Amino acid sequence: MTYLKNDIQYLRKNVIMNKFIILSVFLLIAITSPAQNIPTGLNVQDKAPDFSAKDQYEKTVSLKDKLAQGPVVLVFYRGQWCPHCNRFLKRLEDSLSLLQAKDATVITVTPEKQDNIAKTIKKTKASYPVLFDEGLKIMNHYKVSYAVDDNTIEKYKKYGINFSEANGSENGANLPIPAVYVINKEGIIVYRFFDADYSKRPSVKEILAHL
């Protein structure tokens, strides 16, 4: 009986030790593994990458040309299916005269195709340039793009939203963090709003304060 009792105690200690080792390994992996698929965005004082793309009127719009006229408010939005995006774009349109009084140009960038951009225009009455980011080039340069995970893709499909159809096969199921940058005439980022919570946007007042 004494031997049996000692064996049981030994096994218990080994089980506890093994559980501790396994837990420690998992924690170490969680701590040391790099974060996956989490964009960081450009920061204040970074040089804003130049870009050019077609707007809703099929005109080529370049950051360099717009900066020659004054500061630029650069907005990334997810798509015409996003009510938070539409409300913010409508607020920008309603406040456009205030922004233009600061010599600012508003440029919005989206992964959605031109036919869906037309739906955005209809919903928001946006008169400022809305650019189709073909191949996600602008989004990638500004480090705002991320791939939507499979569970989210299936969840949105239940609501009739198919990212690959909305964005086209090249852009696929990729979206931007709905970031906002103010870029001064020298091409330097002087303000950034970057929040993974897609329901949040800066106020127009806050944007105006950095122009």
Helices and strands as residue ranges (DSSP letters): H 2-32, E 52-54, E 60-62, H 63-67, E 72-76, H 83-94, H 96-100, E 105-110, H 114-124, E 130-132, G 134-136, H 137-141, E 145-147, H 150-157, H 163-171, E 174-176, E 180-183, E 189-193, H 204-208
